[in-house]
Amino acid sequence: MAESAKDVAQQTEDRLGQVTEDVRKRFDALVEGRFSEKIQEGWFSNSGDSGNDPGRQANQNQDPR
């Protein structure tokens, strides 16, 4: 009885390990695709360099001392 319980526990652990790996692969593929699409669409280009940030202008006009 104890051996069969160990076998079941080992099989369950193996299955959960495989499920974890599958989920990780799918998540990585999903995130990678969406992130690279955003870059290609220009979402991150020239961020912060538009000159429309009043806080940034205020900081540039301050004396650095």
C-alpha positions as CSV (number, residue, x, y, z in Angstrom):
1,M,0.0,0.0,0.0
2,A,2.8,2.4,0.9
3,E,4.6,1.7,-2.4
4,S,1.5,2.5,-4.5
5,A,1.0,5.7,-2.6
6,K,4.6,6.7,-3.4
7,D,4.1,5.8,-7.0
8,V,0.9,7.9,-7.2
9,A,2.7,10.8,-5.5
10,Q,5.6,10.6,-7.9
11,Q,3.4,10.4,-10.9
12,T,1.4,13.5,-9.6
13,E,4.7,15.4,-9.1
14,D,5.9,14.5,-12.6
15,R,2.6,15.7,-14.1
16,L,2.6,18.9,-12.2
17,G,6.2,19.5,-13.3
18,Q,5.1,19.1,-16.9
19,V,2.1,21.3,-16.5
20,T,4.3,24.0,-14.9
21,E,6.8,23.8,-17.8
22,D,4.0,24.0,-20.4
23,V,2.5,27.0,-18.7
24,R,5.8,28.8,-18.5
25,K,6.5,28.2,-22.2
26,R,3.1,29.5,-23.2
27,F,3.4,32.5,-21.0
28,D,6.8,33.4,-22.3
29,A,5.6,33.1,-25.9
30,L,2.6,35.3,-25.2
31,V,4.6,38.0,-23.4
32,E,7.4,38.0,-25.9
33,G,5.0,38.4,-28.8
34,R,3.1,41.2,-27.3
35,F,6.2,43.0,-26.0
36,S,7.9,42.8,-29.4
37,E,4.7,44.0,-31.1
38,K,4.6,47.1,-28.9
39,I,8.2,47.9,-29.7
40,Q,7.6,47.5,-33.4
41,E,4.5,49.8,-33.2
42,G,6.7,52.4,-31.6
43,W,5.2,52.5,-28.2
44,F,8.6,53.1,-26.5
45,S,10.2,55.3,-29.1
46,N,11.2,58.8,-27.9
47,S,9.4,58.3,-24.6
48,G,10.0,61.3,-22.4
49,D,11.7,63.3,-25.2
50,S,8.6,65.0,-26.6
51,G,9.2,68.2,-24.5
52,N,5.6,68.2,-23.3
53,D,6.4,67.3,-19.7
54,P,6.1,70.4,-17.6
55,G,7.8,68.7,-14.6
56,R,10.8,68.0,-16.8
57,Q,11.0,71.7,-18.0
58,A,10.9,72.9,-14.4
59,N,13.8,70.6,-13.5
60,Q,15.8,71.8,-16.4
61,N,15.4,75.4,-15.4
62,Q,16.6,74.9,-11.8
63,D,20.2,75.6,-10.7
64,P,21.9,72.3,-10.3
65,R,23.7,73.4,-7.1
